[in-house]
Protein backbone atom coordinates (compact mmCIF):
# COMPACT_ATOMS: atom_id res chain seq x y z
CA UNK A 1 0.00 0.00 0.00
CA UNK A 2 1.26 3.49 -0.81
CA UNK A 3 2.29 5.86 1.94
CA UNK A 4 2.78 9.60 2.04
CA UNK A 5 6.46 9.48 2.87
CA UNK A 6 8.90 7.19 4.66
CA UNK A 7 9.16 8.69 8.16
CA UNK A 8 12.06 6.56 9.45
CA UNK A 9 15.45 8.11 8.67
CA UNK A 10 18.46 5.94 7.95
CA UNK A 11 21.88 6.40 9.50
CA UNK A 12 23.66 9.32 7.88
CA UNK A 13 20.53 10.61 6.08
CA UNK A 14 19.79 14.35 6.19
CA UNK A 15 16.15 15.28 6.93
CA UNK A 16 14.43 17.21 4.12
CA UNK A 17 13.95 20.21 6.40
CA UNK A 18 17.75 20.50 6.90
CA UNK A 19 18.84 20.18 3.26
CA UNK A 20 20.94 23.18 2.22
CA UNK A 21 20.05 24.48 -1.24
CA UNK A 22 22.28 27.02 -2.97
CA UNK A 23 20.89 30.54 -3.34
CA UNK A 24 23.47 31.61 -5.93
CA UNK A 25 22.50 29.41 -8.86
CA UNK A 26 20.32 30.77 -11.69
CA UNK A 27 19.19 27.29 -12.72
CA UNK A 28 15.52 26.27 -12.40
CA UNK A 29 16.15 23.30 -10.10
CA UNK A 30 17.34 25.00 -6.84
CA UNK A 31 14.34 27.39 -6.46
CA UNK A 32 11.91 24.60 -7.36
CA UNK A 33 13.56 22.31 -4.80
CA UNK A 34 13.39 25.12 -2.22
CA UNK A 35 9.64 25.53 -2.84
CA UNK A 36 9.09 21.77 -2.49
CA UNK A 37 11.06 21.84 0.76
CA UNK A 38 8.86 24.70 1.99
CA UNK A 39 5.68 22.73 1.23
CA UNK A 40 7.03 19.59 2.91
CA UNK A 41 8.10 21.40 6.09
CA UNK A 42 4.99 23.58 6.43
CA UNK A 43 2.47 21.46 8.32
CA UNK A 44 -0.66 23.13 6.93
CA UNK A 45 0.51 22.97 3.30
CA UNK A 46 1.86 19.44 3.78
CA UNK A 47 -1.50 18.19 5.02
CA UNK A 48 -3.48 19.87 2.23
CA UNK A 49 -1.25 18.56 -0.58
CA UNK A 50 -0.97 15.00 0.74
CA UNK A 51 -4.74 14.84 1.35
CA UNK A 52 -5.34 15.72 -2.31
CA UNK A 53 -2.79 13.15 -3.48
CA UNK A 54 -4.31 10.42 -1.30
CA UNK A 55 -7.84 11.18 -2.48
CA UNK A 56 -6.76 10.87 -6.10
CA UNK A 57 -4.16 8.08 -6.09
CA UNK A 58 -5.10 5.95 -3.07
CA UNK A 59 -8.89 6.26 -3.22
CA UNK A 60 -10.80 2.93 -3.12
CA UNK A 61 -7.51 1.01 -2.72
CA UNK A 62 -7.19 -1.68 -0.06
CA UNK A 63 -4.43 -1.23 2.50
CA UNK A 64 -2.79 -4.49 1.52
CA UNK A 65 -0.41 -5.75 -1.13
CA UNK A 66 2.91 -4.59 -2.48
CA UNK A 67 4.18 -1.15 -1.46
CA UNK A 68 3.90 1.41 -4.26
CA UNK A 69 5.94 4.53 -4.93
CA UNK A 70 5.54 7.12 -2.14
CA UNK A 71 3.18 10.02 -2.91
CA UNK A 72 5.96 12.53 -2.20
CA UNK A 73 8.25 10.83 -4.73
CA UNK A 74 5.52 11.03 -7.40
CA UNK A 75 5.00 14.76 -6.82
CA UNK A 76 8.73 15.61 -6.79
CA UNK A 77 9.53 13.67 -9.96
CA UNK A 78 6.50 15.04 -11.81
CA UNK A 79 7.43 18.62 -10.92
CA UNK A 80 11.15 18.24 -11.61
CA UNK A 81 10.52 16.92 -15.11
CA UNK A 82 8.67 20.10 -16.07
CA UNK A 83 10.76 22.50 -13.97
CA UNK A 84 13.87 21.53 -15.92
CA UNK A 85 12.08 20.79 -19.23
CA UNK A 86 13.58 17.31 -19.65
CA UNK A 87 12.29 14.09 -21.22
CA UNK A 88 11.55 10.83 -19.41
CA UNK A 89 15.06 9.44 -19.95
CA UNK A 90 16.70 12.46 -18.34
CA UNK A 91 14.18 12.32 -15.48
CA UNK A 92 15.10 8.66 -14.93
CA UNK A 93 18.77 9.67 -14.71
CA UNK A 94 18.00 12.55 -12.33
CA UNK A 95 15.92 10.31 -10.05
CA UNK A 96 18.85 7.89 -9.65
CA UNK A 97 21.95 10.08 -9.94
CA UNK A 98 21.12 13.70 -9.05
CA UNK A 99 21.91 14.23 -5.36
CA UNK A 100 19.63 17.26 -4.94
CA UNK A 101 16.58 15.51 -6.43
CA UNK A 102 17.17 12.38 -4.34
CA UNK A 103 17.69 14.49 -1.19
CA UNK A 104 14.37 16.33 -1.72
CA UNK A 105 12.67 12.95 -2.27
CA UNK A 106 14.21 11.67 0.95
CA UNK A 107 16.27 8.91 -0.71
CA UNK A 108 19.85 10.28 -0.81
CA UNK A 109 22.81 8.08 -1.60
CA UNK A 110 24.90 7.33 1.51
CA UNK A 111 27.53 4.92 2.75
CA UNK A 112 25.72 3.83 5.91
CA UNK A 113 22.60 2.08 4.60
CA UNK A 114 21.77 -0.89 2.45
CA UNK A 115 18.36 0.62 1.60
CA UNK A 116 19.86 2.69 -1.24
CA UNK A 117 17.69 1.91 -4.26
CA UNK A 118 17.11 3.03 -7.82
CA UNK A 119 13.85 3.95 -9.54
CA UNK A 120 12.98 1.98 -12.66
CA UNK A 121 12.12 3.87 -15.85
CA UNK A 122 8.70 2.25 -16.29
CA UNK A 123 7.92 2.70 -12.60
CA UNK A 124 8.49 6.45 -12.90
CA UNK A 125 6.42 6.62 -16.09
CA UNK A 126 3.45 4.73 -14.69
CA UNK A 127 3.33 6.58 -11.37
CA UNK A 128 3.74 10.13 -12.67
CA UNK A 129 0.87 9.47 -15.08
CA UNK A 130 -1.48 8.86 -12.13
CA UNK A 131 -1.93 12.59 -11.53
CA UNK A 132 -4.63 14.34 -13.55
CA UNK A 133 -5.85 17.82 -14.46
CA UNK A 134 -8.25 18.29 -11.53
CA UNK A 135 -5.66 17.23 -8.94
CA UNK A 136 -3.05 19.58 -10.40
CA UNK A 137 -5.50 22.50 -10.53
CA UNK A 138 -6.24 22.04 -6.81
CA UNK A 139 -2.53 21.80 -5.85
CA UNK A 140 -1.79 24.87 -7.97
CA UNK A 141 -4.41 26.83 -6.02
CA UNK A 142 -2.71 25.84 -2.73
CA UNK A 143 0.74 26.88 -4.01
CA UNK A 144 -0.53 30.24 -5.31
CA UNK A 145 -2.32 30.97 -2.02
CA UNK A 146 0.85 30.16 -0.05
CA UNK A 147 2.96 32.37 -2.33
CA UNK A 148 0.57 35.32 -2.11
CA UNK A 149 0.44 35.11 1.68
CA UNK A 150 4.24 34.91 1.81
CA UNK A 151 4.66 38.04 -0.34
CA UNK A 152 1.80 40.00 1.22
CA UNK A 153 2.92 43.28 2.74
CA UNK A 154 2.75 43.64 6.51
CA UNK A 155 -0.38 45.30 7.88
CA UNK A 156 -2.57 44.47 4.85
CA UNK A 157 -5.63 42.45 5.81
CA UNK A 158 -7.27 42.11 2.36
CA UNK A 159 -4.92 41.10 -0.43
CA UNK A 160 -5.31 43.23 -3.56
CA UNK A 161 -4.63 41.52 -6.88
CA UNK A 162 -3.51 43.08 -10.14
CA UNK A 163 -4.46 40.52 -12.79
CA UNK A 164 -3.41 40.12 -16.42
CA UNK A 165 -5.01 37.62 -18.83
CA UNK A 166 -3.70 36.40 -22.17
CA UNK A 167 -3.56 33.24 -24.28
CA UNK A 168 -0.98 31.49 -26.43
CA UNK A 169 -0.70 28.29 -28.43
CA UNK A 170 0.77 25.14 -26.86
CA UNK A 171 1.82 22.87 -29.71
CA UNK A 172 1.29 19.13 -29.88
CA UNK A 173 4.15 16.87 -30.94
CA UNK A 174 3.19 16.30 -34.58
CA UNK A 175 4.65 16.98 -38.03
CA UNK A 176 3.06 19.52 -40.36
CA UNK A 177 -0.02 17.83 -41.84
CA UNK A 178 -0.89 17.43 -45.51
CA UNK A 179 -3.47 15.07 -46.96
CA UNK A 180 -0.69 13.10 -48.64
CA UNK A 181 1.50 12.52 -45.57
CA UNK A 182 -1.54 11.78 -43.37
CA UNK A 183 -2.58 9.07 -45.82
CA UNK A 184 0.96 7.66 -45.70
CA UNK A 185 0.89 7.70 -41.87
CA UNK A 186 -2.37 5.75 -41.93
CA UNK A 187 -1.08 3.20 -44.47
CA UNK A 188 2.20 2.55 -42.67
CA UNK A 189 0.41 2.08 -39.34
CA UNK A 190 -1.88 -0.48 -41.03
CA UNK A 191 1.24 -2.33 -42.18
CA UNK A 192 2.86 -2.04 -38.73
CA UNK A 193 -0.23 -3.53 -37.10
CA UNK A 194 -0.35 -6.39 -39.61
CA UNK A 195 3.32 -7.19 -38.89
CA UNK A 196 2.46 -7.41 -35.19
CA UNK A 197 -0.41 -9.75 -36.04
CA UNK A 198 1.97 -11.94 -38.06
CA UNK A 199 4.15 -12.40 -34.98
CA UNK A 200 1.18 -13.34 -32.79
CA UNK A 201 -0.80 -15.60 -35.13
CA UNK A 202 -0.80 -17.14 -38.62
CA UNK A 203 -2.32 -14.94 -41.35
CA UNK A 204 -1.98 -15.47 -45.10
CA UNK A 205 -1.67 -13.12 -48.05
CA UNK A 206 0.98 -10.78 -46.60
CA UNK A 207 4.19 -12.45 -47.74
CA UNK A 208 5.26 -9.31 -49.66
CA UNK A 209 4.48 -6.83 -46.91
CA UNK A 210 7.98 -5.27 -47.02
CA UNK A 211 7.66 -4.76 -50.77
CA UNK A 212 4.22 -3.15 -50.30
CA UNK A 213 5.64 -0.73 -47.74
CA UNK A 214 8.61 0.17 -49.94
CA UNK A 215 6.60 0.82 -53.11
CA UNK A 216 3.88 2.77 -51.27
CA UNK A 217 6.43 5.01 -49.56
CA UNK A 218 8.20 5.59 -52.87
CA UNK A 219 4.93 6.58 -54.54
CA UNK A 220 4.10 8.91 -51.63
CA UNK A 221 7.40 10.74 -52.10
CA UNK A 222 6.98 10.99 -55.86
CA UNK A 223 3.42 12.31 -55.47
CA UNK A 224 4.44 14.87 -52.83
CA UNK A 225 7.22 16.18 -55.05
CA UNK A 226 4.90 16.49 -58.03
CA UNK A 227 2.07 18.16 -56.10
CA UNK A 228 4.22 20.73 -54.30
CA UNK A 229 6.95 21.45 -56.86
CA UNK A 230 5.73 20.02 -60.18
CA UNK A 231 4.53 22.28 -63.01
CA UNK A 232 2.59 19.95 -65.30
CA UNK A 233 -0.99 19.44 -64.16
CA UNK A 234 -1.50 16.15 -66.01
CA UNK A 235 1.62 14.65 -64.37
CA UNK A 236 0.34 15.73 -60.93
CA UNK A 237 -3.05 14.14 -61.48
CA UNK A 238 -1.56 10.89 -62.77
CA UNK A 239 0.79 10.69 -59.77
CA UNK A 240 -2.08 11.32 -57.34
CA UNK A 241 -4.19 8.63 -59.04
CA UNK A 242 -1.34 6.11 -58.75
CA UNK A 243 -0.94 6.92 -55.04
CA UNK A 244 -4.68 6.54 -54.46
CA UNK A 245 -4.76 3.25 -56.39
CA UNK A 246 -1.99 1.73 -54.25
CA UNK A 247 -3.67 2.96 -51.05
CA UNK A 248 -6.99 1.56 -52.21
CA UNK A 249 -5.42 -1.88 -52.82
CA UNK A 250 -3.95 -1.85 -49.32
CA UNK A 251 -7.31 -0.88 -47.82
CA UNK A 252 -9.02 -3.67 -49.79
CA UNK A 253 -6.57 -6.26 -48.42
CA UNK A 254 -7.01 -4.94 -44.86
CA UNK A 255 -10.80 -5.07 -45.20
CA UNK A 256 -10.53 -8.68 -46.40
CA UNK A 257 -8.39 -9.60 -43.39
CA UNK A 258 -10.92 -8.01 -41.02
CA UNK A 259 -13.95 -9.51 -42.79
CA UNK A 260 -12.66 -13.07 -43.12
CA UNK A 261 -12.15 -13.46 -39.39
CA UNK A 262 -9.08 -15.61 -40.00
CA UNK A 263 -7.47 -14.27 -36.85
CA UNK A 264 -8.12 -16.03 -33.56
CA UNK A 265 -9.25 -13.22 -31.24
CA UNK A 266 -9.44 -15.30 -28.09
CA UNK A 267 -6.44 -13.32 -26.88
CA UNK A 268 -6.97 -9.74 -25.60
CA UNK A 269 -3.77 -8.68 -27.38
CA UNK A 270 -5.02 -9.88 -30.77
CA UNK A 271 -8.41 -8.25 -30.21
CA UNK A 272 -6.68 -4.95 -29.41
CA UNK A 273 -4.52 -5.22 -32.56
CA UNK A 274 -7.61 -5.80 -34.72
CA UNK A 275 -9.32 -2.78 -33.18
CA UNK A 276 -6.22 -0.73 -33.91
CA UNK A 277 -6.17 -1.96 -37.52
CA UNK A 278 -9.84 -0.99 -37.96
CA UNK A 279 -9.07 2.51 -36.68
CA UNK A 280 -6.24 3.03 -39.19
CA UNK A 281 -8.29 1.60 -42.08
CA UNK A 282 -10.97 4.22 -41.34
CA UNK A 283 -8.28 6.91 -41.52
CA UNK A 284 -7.05 5.52 -44.86
CA UNK A 285 -10.56 5.79 -46.29
CA UNK A 286 -10.99 9.30 -44.92
CA UNK A 287 -7.77 10.73 -46.37
CA UNK A 288 -8.24 8.95 -49.71
CA UNK A 289 -11.61 10.66 -49.99
CA UNK A 290 -10.16 14.07 -49.08
CA UNK A 291 -7.27 13.75 -51.53
CA UNK A 292 -9.62 12.79 -54.35
CA UNK A 293 -12.01 15.66 -53.59
CA UNK A 294 -9.32 18.31 -53.14
CA UNK A 295 -6.65 17.41 -55.71
CA UNK A 296 -8.72 15.73 -58.42
CA UNK A 297 -12.13 17.41 -58.13
CA UNK A 298 -10.96 20.81 -56.88
CA UNK A 299 -13.24 20.91 -53.81
CA UNK A 300 -12.52 22.90 -50.67
CA UNK A 301 -12.58 20.62 -47.61
CA UNK A 302 -14.56 22.15 -44.68
CA UNK A 303 -12.51 22.68 -41.53
CA UNK A 304 -14.89 20.53 -39.46
CA UNK A 305 -13.97 17.45 -41.54
CA UNK A 306 -10.21 17.84 -41.18
CA UNK A 307 -7.97 15.80 -38.88
CA UNK A 308 -4.43 17.11 -38.47
CA UNK A 309 -2.81 14.02 -36.96
CA UNK A 310 -3.82 10.38 -36.64
CA UNK A 311 -1.74 10.17 -33.45
CA UNK A 312 -3.06 13.36 -31.81
CA UNK A 313 -6.54 13.75 -33.36
CA UNK A 314 -7.51 16.42 -30.82
CA UNK A 315 -5.00 18.86 -32.38
CA UNK A 316 -6.40 22.18 -33.63
CA UNK A 317 -5.21 24.46 -36.46
CA UNK A 318 -4.49 27.82 -34.78
CA UNK A 319 -3.95 31.06 -36.69
CA UNK A 320 -3.50 34.10 -34.45
CA UNK A 321 -2.21 36.47 -37.15
CA UNK A 322 1.15 37.10 -35.48
CA UNK A 323 4.30 37.97 -37.41
CA UNK A 324 6.40 34.93 -38.46
CA UNK A 325 3.80 32.55 -36.98
CA UNK A 326 1.33 31.84 -39.75
CA UNK A 327 -0.01 28.68 -38.14
CA UNK A 328 0.41 26.64 -34.96
CA UNK A 329 -0.89 23.14 -34.27
CA UNK A 330 -2.12 22.40 -30.76
CA UNK A 331 -4.47 24.14 -28.34
CA UNK A 332 -4.79 27.67 -26.98
CA UNK A 333 -3.97 28.03 -23.29
CA UNK A 334 -5.57 30.87 -21.32
CA UNK A 335 -3.58 32.08 -18.30
CA UNK A 336 -4.20 34.77 -15.69
CA UNK A 337 -1.27 36.09 -13.64
CA UNK A 338 -1.08 38.40 -10.63
CA UNK A 339 1.40 41.12 -9.64
CA UNK A 340 3.72 38.50 -8.09
CA UNK A 341 3.83 36.57 -11.45
CA UNK A 342 1.87 33.59 -10.07
CA UNK A 343 -0.55 31.95 -12.50
CA UNK A 344 -3.80 32.16 -10.53
CA UNK A 345 -6.02 30.62 -13.22
CA UNK A 346 -5.62 28.68 -16.45
CA UNK A 347 -7.77 26.86 -18.98
CA UNK A 348 -7.12 24.77 -22.11
CA UNK A 349 -9.41 26.07 -24.85
CA UNK A 350 -10.79 23.30 -27.04
CA UNK A 351 -12.25 24.82 -30.19
CA UNK A 352 -12.79 28.15 -28.41
CA UNK A 353 -11.57 31.71 -28.91
CA UNK A 354 -10.43 34.44 -26.52
CA UNK A 355 -13.65 36.48 -26.56
CA UNK A 356 -15.75 33.55 -25.31
CA UNK A 357 -13.65 33.08 -22.17
CA UNK A 358 -14.45 36.23 -20.17
CA UNK A 359 -17.71 35.11 -18.50
CA UNK A 360 -16.36 31.68 -17.38
CA UNK A 361 -13.16 33.39 -16.19
CA UNK A 362 -15.14 35.83 -14.02
CA UNK A 363 -16.97 32.89 -12.39
CA UNK A 364 -13.76 30.95 -11.71
CA UNK A 365 -12.01 34.00 -10.24
CA UNK A 366 -15.00 34.73 -8.00
CA UNK A 367 -14.48 31.28 -6.43
CA UNK A 368 -10.66 31.17 -6.34
CA UNK A 369 -10.17 34.80 -5.22
CA UNK A 370 -12.81 34.68 -2.50
CA UNK A 371 -11.85 37.18 0.23
CA UNK A 372 -9.41 39.04 -2.04
CA UNK A 373 -9.93 42.31 -3.85
CA UNK A 374 -9.17 42.55 -7.58
CA UNK A 375 -7.94 46.10 -8.02
CA UNK A 376 -7.37 45.79 -11.78
CA UNK A 377 -7.72 43.25 -14.58
CA UNK A 378 -6.17 43.78 -18.01
CA UNK A 379 -6.76 42.05 -21.36
CA UNK A 380 -5.72 42.59 -24.97
CA UNK A 381 -7.98 43.46 -27.91
CA UNK A 382 -8.67 39.82 -28.72
CA UNK A 383 -11.02 39.63 -25.72
CA UNK A 384 -13.12 42.64 -26.73
CA UNK A 385 -16.88 42.53 -27.13
CA UNK A 386 -19.64 44.75 -25.78
CA UNK A 387 -21.00 41.91 -23.65
CA UNK A 388 -17.56 41.15 -22.20
CA UNK A 389 -16.98 44.80 -21.31
CA UNK A 390 -20.42 45.05 -19.67
CA UNK A 391 -19.79 41.82 -17.70
CA UNK A 392 -16.45 43.10 -16.41
CA UNK A 393 -17.89 46.51 -15.51
CA UNK A 394 -20.63 44.78 -13.50
CA UNK A 395 -18.02 43.15 -11.23
CA UNK A 396 -16.30 44.80 -8.26
CA UNK A 397 -13.05 45.25 -10.21
CA UNK A 398 -11.84 48.82 -9.72
CA UNK A 399 -9.99 49.20 -13.04
CA UNK A 400 -10.96 47.19 -16.14
CA UNK A 401 -8.46 47.37 -19.01
CA UNK A 402 -10.14 46.00 -22.14
CA UNK A 403 -9.10 47.88 -25.31
CA UNK A 404 -11.70 48.05 -28.05
CA UNK A 405 -11.19 46.59 -31.49
CA UNK A 406 -11.59 48.94 -34.43
CA UNK A 407 -12.94 52.51 -34.46
CA UNK A 408 -13.67 54.22 -31.14
CA UNK A 409 -16.33 56.76 -30.25
CA UNK A 410 -15.71 59.83 -28.07
CA UNK A 411 -16.53 58.09 -24.79
CA UNK A 412 -14.25 55.11 -25.57
CA UNK A 413 -11.38 57.43 -26.55
CA UNK A 414 -11.70 59.24 -23.22
CA UNK A 415 -11.75 55.95 -21.31
CA UNK A 416 -8.62 54.64 -23.04
CA UNK A 417 -6.87 58.02 -22.66
CA UNK A 418 -7.16 57.85 -18.88
CA UNK A 419 -3.80 57.91 -17.09
CA UNK A 420 -4.48 54.76 -15.05
CA UNK A 421 -5.79 52.90 -18.11
CA UNK A 422 -2.58 53.67 -20.03
CA UNK A 423 -0.39 52.70 -17.07
CA UNK A 424 -2.10 49.33 -16.60
CA UNK A 425 -2.19 48.68 -20.34
CA UNK A 426 1.57 49.22 -20.53
CA UNK A 427 2.07 46.83 -17.61
CA UNK A 428 -0.02 44.16 -19.37
CA UNK A 429 2.97 43.19 -21.54
CA UNK A 430 4.53 41.56 -18.43
CA UNK A 431 2.29 38.55 -19.10
CA UNK A 432 4.37 37.85 -22.22
CA UNK A 433 7.44 37.25 -20.05
CA UNK A 434 5.35 34.86 -17.93
CA UNK A 435 4.40 32.99 -21.11
CA UNK A 436 8.04 32.81 -22.16
CA UNK A 437 9.02 31.40 -18.76
CA UNK A 438 6.17 28.91 -18.99
CA UNK A 439 7.48 27.73 -22.37
CA UNK A 440 10.83 26.99 -20.68
CA UNK A 441 8.95 24.74 -18.24
CA UNK A 442 7.82 22.37 -20.96
CA UNK A 443 4.86 24.24 -22.44
CA UNK A 444 6.31 25.21 -25.80
CA UNK A 445 5.53 21.82 -27.32
CA UNK A 446 3.77 19.08 -25.35
CA UNK A 447 5.58 15.74 -25.75
CA UNK A 448 2.95 13.67 -23.90
CA UNK A 449 0.42 11.65 -25.90
CA UNK A 450 -3.35 12.06 -26.07
CA UNK A 451 -5.65 14.82 -24.83
CA UNK A 452 -5.45 13.49 -21.27
CA UNK A 453 -1.63 13.61 -21.46
CA UNK A 454 -1.81 17.13 -22.93
CA UNK A 455 -3.94 18.37 -20.02
CA UNK A 456 -1.68 16.67 -17.47
CA UNK A 457 1.38 18.24 -19.11
CA UNK A 458 -0.19 21.71 -18.91
CA UNK A 459 -1.11 21.27 -15.24
CA UNK A 460 2.34 20.00 -14.26
CA UNK A 461 4.14 22.76 -16.17
CA UNK A 462 2.05 25.45 -14.48
CA UNK A 463 2.64 23.81 -11.09
CA UNK A 464 6.40 23.74 -11.79
CA UNK A 465 6.23 27.40 -12.88
CA UNK A 466 4.39 28.49 -9.72
CA UNK A 467 6.81 26.52 -7.52
CA UNK A 468 9.70 28.21 -9.33
CA UNK A 469 8.21 31.64 -8.58
CA UNK A 470 7.61 30.63 -4.94
CA UNK A 471 11.17 29.30 -4.68
CA UNK A 472 12.57 32.54 -6.11
CA UNK A 473 10.70 34.50 -3.43
CA UNK A 474 12.00 32.21 -0.66
CA UNK A 475 15.57 32.42 -1.93
CA UNK A 476 15.35 36.21 -2.30
CA UNK A 477 14.35 36.43 1.38
CA UNK A 478 17.29 34.17 2.32
CA UNK A 479 19.69 36.33 0.30
CA UNK A 480 18.47 39.46 2.13
CA UNK A 481 19.03 37.72 5.47
CA UNK A 482 22.52 36.69 4.34
CA UNK A 483 23.37 40.28 3.40
CA UNK A 484 22.11 41.54 6.76
CA UNK A 485 24.10 38.87 8.59
CA UNK A 486 27.29 39.88 6.76
CA UNK A 487 26.69 43.57 7.52
CA UNK A 488 26.22 42.81 11.22
CA UNK A 489 29.36 40.67 11.24
CA UNK A 490 31.29 43.47 9.53
CA UNK A 491 30.07 46.01 12.08
CA UNK A 492 31.09 43.75 14.97
CA UNK A 493 34.53 43.32 13.42
CA UNK A 494 34.95 47.09 13.08
CA UNK A 495 33.95 47.60 16.71
CA UNK A 496 36.45 45.01 17.89
CA UNK A 497 39.15 46.59 15.73
CA UNK A 498 38.39 50.01 17.21
Buried (B, 14 or more C-beta within 10 A) or exposed (E): EBBBBBEEEBEEBEEBEEBEBEBEEEEBBBBBBBBBBBBBBEEEBBEBBBEBBBEBBBEEEEEEEEEBBBBBBBBBBBBBBBBBBBEBEBBBEBBBEBEBBBBBBBBBEEEEBEEEEEBEBEBBEEBBBBBBBEBBBBBBBBBBBBBBEEBBEEEEEEBBBBBBBBBBBBBBBBEEBBBBBBBBBBBBBBBBBBEBBBEEBEEEEBEEBEEBBEEBBEBBBBBBEBBEEBEEEEEBBEBBBEBBEBBEEBBEBBBEBBEEEEBEBEEEEBEEBBEBBBBBBEBBBBBBBBBBBBBEEEEEEEEEEBBBBBEBEBBBEBEBEEEEEEEBBBBBBBBBBBBBBBBBBBBBBEEBEBBEBBEEBBEBBEEBBEEBEBBBBBBBEBBBBEEBBEBBEEEEBEBBBBBBEEEBEEEEEEBBEEEEBEEBBEBBEBBEEBBEBBBBBBBBBBBBEEBEBBBBBBBBBBBBBBBBBBBBBBBEEEEEEEEEEEEEEEEEEEEEEE
